[in-house]
Amino acid sequence: MGHGHGHPHGHHHHGHTHDHEHATEQVLPAAFDTSVPDEALSPAQQSRRGLLRRAGLLGAGLAAGTVLAPAATATAAPARAASNGRRGKGFLWLAGDHHIHTQYSSDGKYRVVDQVRQGARHGMDWLVITDHGSNTHAKIGVEKVNPDIREARAAHEDTLVFQGLEWNIPAAEHGTVFVHPGKHEVSVLKQFETDYDGSVKGAGDSTPANEALAIAGLSFLADQVKRRKVKDALMLANHPARKGIDSPHEIRAWRDATSRGHQIAVGFEGAPGHQAGGLPEPLGPGGARGIYDGSPSANSFAGYPLESYRTWGGFDWMTATVGGLWDSLIAEGRPWWITANSDSHQVYADTGARGGGDFNANGRYDDPVYAGQIDITQNDFWPGQYSRTHVGSDGFSYAAVMDGIRAGRVWVDHGQLVSGLDVRVSGGGRWATLGGALHVRRGTRVTLSIDVALAGGPNWAGFVPKLARVDVIQGDVTGPAADKDTFTAPTARVVKSYEVDKETGTVRLTYDLGRVDRPVYLRTRGTDGNRSAVGSLGAKVDPAGPAIDVVGDADPWRDLWFYSNPVWVLPS
């Protein structure tokens, strides 16, 4: 396994790439800081603190108020919570959403501040505004939205608001591209969109030339970071299996495009947005969860089966299939991470209607207006209302969130199934967590520990979800695949399942790997147990995985899962 293929050696000690923007510790938002009394908080901050407290996320414990132990610590015990308004010795778990649309998208309607306000209300710590790449957006919108983003940052100081865009990846699907805020955030995004967007350049077809244009776009972003035009940039592929046009070799090429320098493409949506789409009629749209209702086209990768065009328990087929495409990447030792988000355009059961105006001339619609009726035909939730991406950050800052995403310290959940998650492997006096690798001597006994903070209160549908089962998935690390279009990992399987019989508090689960003599990886998932099916590769691989979602009848609140990113064990 060569380092040029993204082997996870680079962050096995949990090292951070600190730049001058966050060399000092960042002050926590007031809602997180238990040294600030409740009466000193604004109403919005009091609401956020109440949410955190109900979920059990303040004080000692898991998730937002606590953090993983520092890299130098050999013990697997949870670290102390952050205190005195500053970061403790470890990671701060920040929930966010990297896929959000506004009135600056041709199919959106909300103001930036509407999405940010709703995200903050629903517990989001960071958000990325990602209006669609297009000629209009490149010429007008990318500049025009920036003052709105800066105003939202000022109005919601406890929420990090990134500017990004939804890239029409040449020869492929969509992807989130976003940059660290700064004086060149607009100019870099504008040049990137103008020169490398598949819609702007007419480069949508699956041709080698268009695939090369996508790689050139990622290289451009890496160069902007190298030249310090922006402090950081990331790309995450969106709804990768929806149209079947993100081929395995393209995904590998995106990951490797900048692997020798600054990694730009680091993952994809494990679960797409539009999760309300499957709510059955007459009280819902009666469509497909995630709007995954398509079939192969001329540009689709011919090897993908028909079932890949549907979601499975709300998750993309590439992620949901044990031994599938995501596992094939992890088995190569490639750091490639999953996220979950809203893809919020127009929200289910909202009373707002899109404003008027000439979008093509103005680069935006007018502000939304009151419609006088509840719209139950829409597919989306507000940011944080259903999908959450939790990032282990080394402080409350833009750079720390981007560092955490790049390092793979990420787990995702639907419907607030759980409040917190701490996954780590330990052995030989050392340990590693999500996105990292544990290096031990061959024959060292290794243990996986999973600490789960169960749901601490009702979710946004008004009920307290119950975690029924947690699965451990393990596979061998086999090195780079000879065939870049490989999308199976034959050794991956569910090696252990734990029934959860508690409803409150925390649960600790341990899995003994024994004396490890070969490189392996582990990842975890959990479910409310309401819907399951034998995985597509058979019961010996996945006896009770997510079931394929039924078009027209897929209530997302009745089928909740969490997934974590992997951790590797590499004996030598």
Secondary structure, DSSP 8 states (H G I E B T S, - for coil): --GGGT-GGGGTT------GGGSS--B--TTT-TTS-GGGS-HHHHHHHHHHHHTT-SSSSSGGG-----TT----S-----BTTB--SS-EEEEEEEEE--TTSTT----HHHHHHHHHHTT-SEEEEEEE-SHHIIIIIHHHHHHHHHHHHHH-TTSEEEEEEEEE-TTS-EEEEEE--STTHHHHHHHHHHHH-TTTTT--S--HHHHHHHHHHHHHHHHHHHTTSSS-EEEEE-STTSSS-S-HHHHHHHHHTTTTS---EEEEEEE-S-GGGG--TTSS--S-GGG------TTS-TTS-GGGGS-BTTB-HHHHSTTSHHHHHHHTT---EEEE---BSSBTTEEEE---S-HHHHSS----EEEEEEE-S--B--TTTSEEEEEEESSSSHHHHHHHHHHT-EEEEETT-EEEEEEEEEETTEEEETT-EEEE-TTEEEEEEEEEEE--S--TTSS-----EEEEEEEE---S-SSTT----TT-EEEEEEE---SSSEEEEEEEEEEE-S-EEEEEEEE-SSS-B--TT-TTT-TTB--B--TT---GGGS-EEEE--EEEEE-
